[in-house]
Amino acid sequence: MRRTSASVSTVLALGLLLSACGSGEEEPPQAVQQCDETLSPTAVGALESVLGTKEFHSEGTGLERTVNVLVEDQARAGRQPGHPDMCEVIADSSPHLGVKIDFRVYEDADRFDDGAKWTADGRYLYGMGREASANNRTADLFVGCSSSRLKGAEEEPAPIAGSLRFDKPVKGAYPANTSATREAYLTVLHSVTLAVVKELGCENNAGLPEKPVFEEKKWRGEQ
């Protein structure tokens, strides 16, 4: 979701590792390496704005494992168990803010545009994928994936959902619920989701554009 035996990137990575070992100091990972290198340059900038730093590190199961789990879960009937996050990005500076991103096979009841008054929760709806929404705490993106890797998905697209959650200290505060915050969340989530659907081989990238869309929509039942 490509690899050569002696690529330039591999040589550079080895050089950086050797330099770090020789100096006795660990080189901080570059921003583009976060989330298993699934972040676009625009998403990197959005992440930096959300976390207020250019220095952070990531943890998680990674892209390949996440995709394999989605394939396994989609082949089983019923609601699937929870899994570790694909990616958690944590600011190296204090306070240690972070964002967590995970993926799952969703059910229709998981979607937000169900007639409930989510506007009271500060959540906004956007025209991207099957459904996208965000407030200042979370962002969610729902897509349908037609892929030969997913059981029956060539006839009926498989429901895949990505979620981003802002992780703050216990006594910390969430960012202001502004369009800039919500769009930053969705920019990061869109970039990682796009990498996931490409790795899955979803037809037409599961309907996702190459760049995120921030056209606000009305909730079901709103005039």
C-alpha positions as CSV (number, residue, x, y, z in Angstrom):
1,M,0.0,0.0,0.0
2,R,7.0,-0.8,-3.4
3,R,9.9,-1.6,-1.9
4,T,13.4,-2.0,-3.4
5,S,16.3,-3.8,-1.9
6,A,18.5,-0.7,-1.7
7,S,16.2,2.4,-1.9
8,V,17.5,5.9,-1.3
9,S,15.1,6.2,1.7
10,T,16.5,3.0,3.3
11,V,20.1,4.2,2.9
12,L,19.2,7.6,4.4
13,A,17.3,5.9,7.3
14,L,20.3,3.7,8.0
15,G,22.6,6.7,7.9
16,L,20.5,8.6,10.4
17,L,20.4,5.6,12.7
18,L,24.2,5.1,12.6
19,S,24.7,8.8,13.3
20,A,22.3,8.7,16.3
21,C,24.1,5.7,17.7
22,G,27.5,7.3,17.2
23,S,26.5,10.5,18.9
24,G,24.9,8.7,21.8
25,E,21.6,10.6,21.1
26,E,18.5,9.4,19.6
27,E,17.3,11.4,16.6
28,P,13.7,12.5,16.9
29,P,11.5,11.0,14.2
30,Q,10.5,13.3,11.4
31,A,6.9,14.4,11.3
32,V,6.2,12.6,8.0
33,Q,7.2,9.3,9.7
34,Q,4.3,9.5,12.1
35,C,1.4,7.1,11.8
36,D,3.4,4.7,9.7
37,E,4.1,7.4,7.1
38,T,0.4,7.8,6.3
39,L,0.4,11.6,6.9
40,S,0.4,14.0,3.9
41,P,2.4,17.2,4.2
42,T,-0.9,19.0,4.8
43,A,-1.9,16.5,7.5
44,V,1.5,17.0,9.2
45,G,0.9,20.7,9.4
46,A,-2.6,20.1,10.8
47,L,-1.2,17.8,13.4
48,E,1.5,20.3,14.4
49,S,-1.2,23.0,14.8
50,V,-3.4,20.7,17.0
51,L,-0.6,19.6,19.3
52,G,1.2,22.9,19.3
53,T,4.6,21.4,18.5
54,K,6.8,20.1,15.7
55,E,8.3,17.4,17.9
56,F,6.2,14.3,18.6
57,H,6.4,10.6,18.4
58,S,3.9,7.9,17.5
59,E,2.9,4.4,18.7
60,G,0.3,1.9,17.6
61,T,-0.2,-1.2,15.6
62,G,0.6,0.4,12.2
63,L,-0.9,0.3,8.8
64,E,-0.4,-3.3,7.7
65,R,-1.6,-4.8,11.0
66,T,-4.7,-2.5,11.0
67,V,-5.6,-3.5,7.5
68,N,-5.2,-7.2,8.3
69,V,-7.4,-6.9,11.3
70,L,-10.1,-5.1,9.3
71,V,-10.0,-8.0,6.8
72,E,-10.3,-10.5,9.6
73,D,-13.1,-8.7,11.4
74,Q,-15.2,-8.1,8.2
75,A,-15.1,-11.8,7.5
76,R,-16.8,-12.6,10.8
77,A,-20.4,-12.0,11.7
78,G,-21.6,-9.8,14.5
79,R,-20.1,-6.8,16.3
80,Q,-16.3,-7.0,16.4
81,P,-14.1,-6.8,19.4
82,G,-12.1,-3.7,20.1
83,H,-8.4,-3.5,19.0
84,P,-5.4,-1.3,19.9
85,D,-5.2,2.0,18.0
86,M,-3.5,2.0,14.7
87,C,-1.7,5.2,15.6
88,E,-1.2,7.4,18.7
89,V,0.8,10.6,18.2
90,I,2.1,12.2,21.4
91,A,3.7,15.6,21.7
92,D,7.3,15.4,23.1
93,S,6.9,18.8,24.9
94,S,4.8,19.3,28.0
95,P,1.8,19.1,28.3
96,H,1.9,15.7,26.5
97,L,-1.1,16.2,24.3
98,G,-1.9,13.6,21.7
99,V,-4.3,12.2,19.1
100,K,-5.4,8.5,18.7
101,I,-6.6,7.1,15.5
102,D,-8.3,3.7,15.1
103,F,-10.4,1.8,12.5
104,R,-13.2,-0.6,12.7
105,V,-15.9,-2.4,10.7
106,Y,-19.0,-0.3,11.7
107,E,-22.7,-0.9,11.9
108,D,-25.4,1.5,10.8
109,A,-26.2,2.5,14.4
110,D,-22.6,3.8,14.8
111,R,-23.2,6.7,12.4
112,F,-24.0,10.1,13.8
113,D,-26.5,11.4,11.2
114,D,-29.4,9.6,12.7
115,G,-31.8,12.4,13.5
116,A,-30.3,13.1,16.9
117,K,-29.4,16.6,18.0
118,W,-25.7,16.3,17.7
119,T,-25.4,20.1,17.2
120,A,-25.8,20.3,21.0
121,D,-22.7,18.2,21.3
122,G,-20.9,20.8,19.2
123,R,-20.6,18.3,16.3
124,Y,-20.6,19.4,12.7
125,L,-21.4,17.3,9.6
126,Y,-19.3,17.4,6.5
127,G,-19.7,16.1,2.9
128,M,-16.9,13.5,2.7
129,G,-17.1,9.8,2.4
130,R,-20.4,8.2,3.4
131,E,-20.3,10.5,6.5
132,A,-17.8,12.7,8.2
133,S,-18.3,14.8,11.4
134,A,-16.2,16.4,14.1
135,N,-16.2,18.6,17.2
136,N,-13.3,19.7,19.3
137,R,-12.9,16.2,20.9
138,T,-13.3,13.7,18.1
139,A,-13.6,13.3,14.4
140,D,-15.2,10.4,12.5
141,L,-15.1,9.3,8.9
142,F,-17.3,6.5,7.5
143,V,-16.7,4.9,4.0
144,G,-17.8,2.0,2.0
145,C,-15.0,-0.2,0.5
146,S,-15.4,-2.5,-2.5
147,S,-12.4,-4.7,-2.5
148,S,-11.5,-8.3,-3.3
149,R,-9.8,-8.5,0.0
150,L,-13.0,-8.1,1.9
151,K,-15.7,-10.8,2.0
152,G,-18.6,-10.0,-0.3
153,A,-17.5,-6.4,-0.7
154,E,-17.4,-6.6,-4.5
155,E,-21.2,-6.9,-4.4
156,E,-21.9,-4.8,-1.3
157,P,-19.2,-2.3,-0.1
158,A,-17.8,-3.1,3.3
159,P,-18.5,-0.4,6.0
160,I,-15.2,0.9,7.3
161,A,-14.9,3.7,9.9
162,G,-12.0,5.8,11.1
163,S,-12.0,7.8,14.4
164,L,-9.6,10.4,15.7
165,R,-9.7,11.3,19.4
166,F,-7.9,14.2,21.0
167,D,-6.0,13.0,24.1
168,K,-5.5,15.7,26.8
169,P,-4.1,15.6,30.3
170,V,-6.6,15.1,33.1
171,K,-6.5,18.8,34.0
172,G,-6.0,20.0,30.5
173,A,-8.5,21.4,28.1
174,Y,-9.7,20.6,24.6
175,P,-8.9,22.9,21.8
176,A,-11.6,25.5,21.0
177,N,-14.4,24.1,18.9
178,T,-13.7,26.2,15.8
179,S,-13.7,25.3,12.1
180,A,-9.9,25.4,12.2
181,T,-9.8,22.7,14.9
182,R,-12.4,20.5,13.3
183,E,-10.8,20.8,9.9
184,A,-7.4,20.0,11.3
185,Y,-8.8,16.8,12.9
186,L,-10.5,15.8,9.6
187,T,-7.3,16.6,7.6
188,V,-5.3,14.1,9.7
189,L,-8.0,11.5,9.8
190,H,-8.6,11.8,6.0
191,S,-4.9,11.3,5.3
192,V,-4.7,8.1,7.4
193,T,-8.0,6.8,6.1
194,L,-6.9,7.3,2.6
195,A,-3.8,5.2,3.2
196,V,-5.9,2.5,4.8
197,V,-8.4,2.2,1.8
198,K,-5.5,2.3,-0.7
199,E,-3.8,-0.6,1.2
200,L,-7.2,-2.5,1.2
201,G,-7.4,-1.9,-2.5
202,C,-10.8,-0.2,-2.3
203,E,-12.4,0.7,-5.6
204,N,-12.2,4.4,-6.3
205,N,-10.4,4.8,-2.9
206,A,-13.8,4.1,-1.2
207,G,-15.1,7.4,-2.6
208,L,-12.5,9.5,-0.8
209,P,-10.9,12.5,-2.7
210,E,-7.2,13.0,-2.6
211,K,-7.7,16.1,-0.5
212,P,-10.2,16.5,2.3
213,V,-13.5,18.2,1.8
214,F,-14.9,20.7,4.3
215,E,-18.3,21.5,3.0
216,E,-20.6,21.6,6.0
217,K,-24.0,19.8,5.7
218,K,-27.2,19.9,7.6
219,W,-28.1,17.1,10.0
220,R,-31.0,14.9,9.1
221,G,-34.2,16.6,9.9
222,E,-32.7,20.1,10.0
223,Q,-34.3,22.8,7.9
